[in-house]
Amino acid sequence: MRSLYSLCGIVTIFAGLALAENWTGKLMDASCYDQNKTAKPCDASNSTTQFVLDVNGKIYRLDATGNAKAVEALKSRADRSDNANKPSTGSVNAKVSGTAEGDNLKVDMLEVQ
């Protein structure tokens, strides 16, 4: 009986992972986007804490986990590794894996490109 429960648990985990989708787009500052309603001046920076992902004009908000992962990814970007105080410049592209809940993304994995 115990092995049956274990098997069911493993199947459930893998089924959840199989339902995950992937998005690639431009990572932007959510508060800037909310104020301007345009993506042009809203590139994510080192001080950004709330993010949206622009995928071919469709805007998705990241959940709290996604925001934390994006902050961490921006801090450890390869182009800043020699100087952690160097400001991030230009657009930041990201690959996100997770599930969509309307216009929100529940993030499992985030990779800054």
Phi and psi in degrees as GROMACS dihedral restraints (atoms count N, CA, C in turn):
[ dihedral_restraints ]
;  ai    aj    ak    al  type     phi  dphi    fc
    3     4     5     6     1   -63.2    20    10
    4     5     6     7     1   -40.1    20    10
    6     7     8     9     1   -67.0    20    10
    7     8     9    10     1   -31.8    20    10
    9    10    11    12     1   -65.4    20    10
   10    11    12    13     1   -42.6    20    10
   12    13    14    15     1   -63.7    20    10
   13    14    15    16     1   -41.2    20    10
   15    16    17    18     1   -62.8    20    10
   16    17    18    19     1   -44.1    20    10
   18    19    20    21     1   -61.8    20    10
   19    20    21    22     1   -44.0    20    10
   21    22    23    24     1   -62.2    20    10
   22    23    24    25     1   -40.5    20    10
   24    25    26    27     1   -63.9    20    10
   25    26    27    28     1   -43.7    20    10
   27    28    29    30     1   -65.1    20    10
   28    29    30    31     1   -43.2    20    10
   30    31    32    33     1   -61.8    20    10
   31    32    33    34     1   -41.1    20    10
   33    34    35    36     1   -62.4    20    10
   34    35    36    37     1   -43.9    20    10
   36    37    38    39     1   -61.9    20    10
   37    38    39    40     1   -48.1    20    10
   39    40    41    42     1   -67.9    20    10
   40    41    42    43     1   -32.3    20    10
   42    43    44    45     1   -66.2    20    10
   43    44    45    46     1   -40.2    20    10
   45    46    47    48     1   -63.5    20    10
   46    47    48    49     1   -41.0    20    10
   48    49    50    51     1   -68.2    20    10
   49    50    51    52     1   -33.2    20    10
   51    52    53    54     1   -68.4    20    10
   52    53    54    55     1   -27.1    20    10
   54    55    56    57     1   -80.5    20    10
   55    56    57    58     1   -10.3    20    10
   57    58    59    60     1   -64.8    20    10
   58    59    60    61     1   141.9    20    10
   60    61    62    63     1  -112.2    20    10
   61    62    63    64     1   167.0    20    10
   63    64    65    66     1  -121.9    20    10
   64    65    66    67     1   140.3    20    10
   66    67    68    69     1  -131.6    20    10
   67    68    69    70     1   142.3    20    10
   69    70    71    72     1  -127.5    20    10
   70    71    72    73     1   129.3    20    10
   72    73    74    75     1  -168.9    20    10
   73    74    75    76     1  -167.3    20    10
   75    76    77    78     1   -92.1    20    10
   76    77    78    79     1   125.2    20    10
   78    79    80    81     1   -83.2    20    10
   79    80    81    82     1   128.0    20    10
   81    82    83    84     1  -132.4    20    10
   82    83    84    85     1   162.6    20    10
   84    85    86    87     1   -75.5    20    10
   85    86    87    88     1   118.5    20    10
   87    88    89    90     1   -66.7    20    10
   88    89    90    91     1   -40.9    20    10
   90    91    92    93     1   -68.1    20    10
   91    92    93    94     1   -37.4    20    10
   93    94    95    96     1   -63.8    20    10
   94    95    96    97     1   -44.9    20    10
   96    97    98    99     1   -62.2    20    10
   97    98    99   100     1   -40.6    20    10
   99   100   101   102     1   -61.8    20    10
  100   101   102   103     1   -37.6    20    10
  102   103   104   105     1   -75.0    20    10
  103   104   105   106     1   -41.4    20    10
  105   106   107   108     1   -96.3    20    10
  106   107   108   109     1   -21.2    20    10
  108   109   110   111     1    55.0    20    10
  109   110   111   112     1    26.7    20    10
  111   112   113   114     1  -145.2    20    10
  112   113   114   115     1   152.0    20    10
  114   115   116   117     1   -86.3    20    10
  115   116   117   118     1   -15.5    20    10
  117   118   119   120     1   -53.3    20    10
  118   119   120   121     1   -57.6    20    10
  120   121   122   123     1   -93.3    20    10
  121   122   123   124     1    17.0    20    10
  123   124   125   126     1  -111.8    20    10
  124   125   126   127     1    37.6    20    10
  126   127   128   129     1   -61.9    20    10
  127   128   129   130     1   143.6    20    10
  129   130   131   132     1   -67.8    20    10
  130   131   132   133     1   144.2    20    10
  132   133   134   135     1  -130.2    20    10
  133   134   135   136     1  -179.7    20    10
  135   136   137   138     1   -63.8    20    10
  136   137   138   139     1   -23.5    20    10
  138   139   140   141     1   -94.7    20    10
  139   140   141   142     1    -1.8    20    10
  141   142   143   144     1   -71.1    20    10
  142   143   144   145     1   136.1    20    10
  144   145   146   147     1  -120.8    20    10
  145   146   147   148     1   -18.8    20    10
  147   148   149   150     1  -120.8    20    10
  148   149   150   151     1   130.2    20    10
  150   151   152   153     1  -125.2    20    10
  151   152   153   154     1   152.8    20    10
  153   154   155   156     1  -126.3    20    10
  154   155   156   157     1   156.5    20    10
  156   157   158   159     1  -117.2    20    10
  157   158   159   160     1   121.9    20    10
  159   160   161   162     1   -94.5    20    10
  160   161   162   163     1   108.5    20    10
  162   163   164   165     1  -111.0    20    10
  163   164   165   166     1    96.6    20    10
  165   166   167   168     1    52.1    20    10
  166   167   168   169     1    44.4    20    10
  168   169   170   171     1    90.3    20    10
  169   170   171   172     1   -12.6    20    10
  171   172   173   174     1   -92.3    20    10
  172   173   174   175     1   125.8    20    10
  174   175   176   177     1   -99.8    20    10
  175   176   177   178     1   128.2    20    10
  177   178   179   180     1  -120.2    20    10
  178   179   180   181     1   133.8    20    10
  180   181   182   183     1   -87.5    20    10
  181   182   183   184     1   139.3    20    10
  183   184   185   186     1   -86.7    20    10
  184   185   186   187     1   145.7    20    10
  186   187   188   189     1   -75.1    20    10
  187   188   189   190     1   178.7    20    10
  189   190   191   192     1   -59.2    20    10
  190   191   192   193     1   -40.0    20    10
  192   193   194   195     1   -64.1    20    10
  193   194   195   196     1   -43.1    20    10
  195   196   197   198     1   -63.7    20    10
  196   197   198   199     1   -40.4    20    10
  198   199   200   201     1   -61.9    20    10
  199   200   201   202     1   -43.0    20    10
  201   202   203   204     1   -64.4    20    10
  202   203   204   205     1   -40.5    20    10
  204   205   206   207     1   -68.0    20    10
  205   206   207   208     1   -36.5    20    10
  207   208   209   210     1   -67.3    20    10
  208   209   210   211     1   -42.2    20    10
  210   211   212   213     1   -59.4    20    10
  211   212   213   214     1   -46.4    20    10
  213   214   215   216     1   -64.7    20    10
  214   215   216   217     1   -41.0    20    10
  216   217   218   219     1   -65.8    20    10
  217   218   219   220     1   -38.6    20    10
  219   220   221   222     1   -66.9    20    10
  220   221   222   223     1   -36.3    20    10
  222   223   224   225     1   -66.4    20    10
  223   224   225   226     1   -31.6    20    10
  225   226   227   228     1  -106.4    20    10
  226   227   228   229     1    19.3    20    10
  228   229   230   231     1   -55.5    20    10
  229   230   231   232     1   141.7    20    10
  231   232   233   234     1   -61.1    20    10
  232   233   234   235     1   -35.1    20    10
  234   235   236   237     1   -76.9    20    10
  235   236   237   238     1    -3.9    20    10
  237   238   239   240     1  -115.0    20    10
  238   239   240   241     1     1.4    20    10
  240   241   242   243     1   -62.9    20    10
  241   242   243   244     1   -28.0    20    10
  243   244   245   246     1   -80.2    20    10
  244   245   246   247     1   -22.2    20    10
  246   247   248   249     1  -146.2    20    10
  247   248   249   250     1   100.7    20    10
  249   250   251   252     1   -65.4    20    10
  250   251   252   253     1   -19.8    20    10
  252   253   254   255     1   -89.6    20    10
  253   254   255   256     1    -4.3    20    10
  255   256   257   258     1   -65.8    20    10
  256   257   258   259     1   126.5    20    10
  258   259   260   261     1   -69.4    20    10
  259   260   261   262     1   146.5    20    10
  261   262   263   264     1   -76.9    20    10
  262   263   264   265     1   132.2    20    10
  264   265   266   267     1  -124.4    20    10
  265   266   267   268     1   148.3    20    10
  267   268   269   270     1    79.1    20    10
  268   269   270   271     1  -176.8    20    10
  270   271   272   273     1   -77.1    20    10
  271   272   273   274     1   153.6    20    10
  273   274   275   276     1  -120.6    20    10
  274   275   276   277     1   119.6    20    10
  276   277   278   279     1   -94.9    20    10
  277   278   279   280     1   145.2    20    10
  279   280   281   282     1  -140.3    20    10
  280   281   282   283     1   149.9    20    10
  282   283   284   285     1  -110.9    20    10
  283   284   285   286     1   124.8    20    10
  285   286   287   288     1  -121.2    20    10
  286   287   288   289     1   135.9    20    10
  288   289   290   291     1  -120.6    20    10
  289   290   291   292     1   133.4    20    10
  291   292   293   294     1   170.0    20    10
  292   293   294   295     1  -152.5    20    10
  294   295   296   297     1  -126.3    20    10
  295   296   297   298     1   143.2    20    10
  297   298   299   300     1   -90.8    20    10
  298   299   300   301     1   135.1    20    10
  300   301   302   303     1  -125.8    20    10
  301   302   303   304     1    84.9    20    10
  303   304   305   306     1    71.6    20    10
  304   305   306   307     1  -123.0    20    10
  306   307   308   309     1   -96.6    20    10
  307   308   309   310     1    12.4    20    10
  309   310   311   312     1  -110.6    20    10
  310   311   312   313     1   146.0    20    10
  312   313   314   315     1  -111.3    20    10
  313   314   315   316     1   126.6    20    10
  315   316   317   318     1   -90.8    20    10
  316   317   318   319     1   106.8    20    10
  318   319   320   321     1   -86.5    20    10
  319   320   321   322     1   128.4    20    10
  321   322   323   324     1   -97.9    20    10
  322   323   324   325     1   -40.4    20    10
  324   325   326   327     1  -144.6    20    10
  325   326   327   328     1   139.5    20    10
  327   328   329   330     1  -135.4    20    10
  328   329   330   331     1   129.4    20    10
  330   331   332   333     1  -129.4    20    10
  331   332   333   334     1   121.0    20    10
  333   334   335   336     1   -81.9    20    10
  334   335   336   337     1   131.8    20    10
